Amino acid sequence: MLGTKKTVLFDIDKILAKISISEKQRVAELGCGNFGFFVFPLANLVGREGKIYAIDILKEALKEVKSQAESHNLPQVEPVWSDLEVFQATKIETASLDAATIINVLSQAIKKANILKEATRLIKNNGKMLIIDWKLEDIPLGPAPEKRISQREVKDICSRLGLKINEEFEAGPYHYGLVLTKL
């Protein structure tokens, strides 16, 4: 199996268990990055009959994820280029996903609410969304505090988008986590 199950920052298996991904589901990781820390564990959960969309704006990151998926024979991983800050830019059908993950992405964005709006567009009614981002408090890692978004602000945006908060949790020593459902 490919993908680290536990990193310095996260216990990936414990976090993914919170959204109950199962075989044959369709899931997207918005802002997957080079390493696919969540992409490849998700690929193992959905199996060969499922689909994992690894979405990023960096083409080099997508090339790396594609290379890793091919070398480990994971045809269920499909890299997708998109500017997530542009609503409806992602070439995935509206309301077609069972779940979406947004891990350490919001703090990198200018139009944070647009990313949440795009993720909401992609998931089905009753679909799950997992959001993890950097805490605001003074911590030794992560982006500058002014680039971060508070858990309260994320919850407010999600509420306006018609998402119900199922769980708030500590995603590790430096991160908060939210599990939401699209109503």
ABEGO torsion letter per residue (X at the ends): XBEBABBAABBAAAAAAAAGBBBGBBBBBBGAEAAGAAAAAAAAAAEAABBBBBBBABAAAAAAAAAAAAAAGBAABBBBBBBAABBGABBBBBGABABBBBBGAAAABABAAAAAAAAAAABBBGBBBBBBBBBABBBABEBBAAABBBAAAAAAAAAAAGBBBABBBBAEAABBBBBBBBX
